[in-house]
Amino acid sequence: MFPRHDGPGRIENKDYTKFIKWTPLRVAIATLILFTPYAALVYAVASATSIMAVVPMLIAPALIAIFAGIIYWLSKAVL
């Protein structure tokens, strides 16, 4: 019923992240991208309440991203 895909175009389970040359900046950016939905939720809550009440929730993901980059950089420097 369906054509067979045995040639080079066959779908394989590949790890595409191994081709990324990870740097501290890329780790920090990837961490921020992961926190973007969280930031959107925080912004929605902030628009319903006081903006100053949620400032710590907006700063926390940025600090986590910075520390993730620093920890990655230190692990590369030591190992």
N, C-alpha and C positions, 0 to 999 in steps of 0.2 A: 504494500500500500504506500509506504513512504520510502523514498530513496535511501540507500545506505550511505553513510558518510565515513568511509574508511581511509580516505586520503588525507593530505596535509591540512585540509580545511576542517578537520574534525574538531569538535569542541572538547577541550581538555581542561582539567582542573589545574590551573596554573597559579602560582603565587607571584602576582605582578609587583608586589611591594619589594621583592628582592632586587628589582631593577632600579629602585629609587636610592640615590646616594643620600642617606640621611645625614643632615647637619643639625646643629642645635636650633637654627632658625626654622628649618622645615619641621622639626619636632614640635616647636612652639606653635607654628601655623596650623599643623594638623590637630593639635590639641584645641586650639581656638575654634577650628571648624567643627570639631566634635561638640563643643559647648555652644554653638550658635543656636540650636533649638532651645536650649536652656535659657539663653539670653533673650530670645523672643518671648518665652513664657514669662520671664521676669519683667520684661517691658510691658507685657499685657497686664500683669498684676500692678505694676507701677502706675499705669494710666488709670487704674481703678482706685488706687490708694495714693498715698503721698509718695512722691518720687524719692524723697530723702530716706524713706523707710527701706527701700530696696537697693540703695547704693552699695551696701556691703555685698549683696548677692551679685551685683554686676562686677565688682572688683575681684571677687574670689576666683572666677574662671580665668581672668587675666593673670592673676598671681600663680595659679596652678600651671598655666601654660609657660610662664617664665621659669618657674621652678623645674618643670619637665625638661625644658631646654638646657638649663644649667646642670641638672642631674645627668642628662645624656652626654653633655660636653665633658663633665667630670669622669664619667664612666669610660669615655673614649680616651681621655688623657691618661688615665691610670692604667687601663688594660692594654 
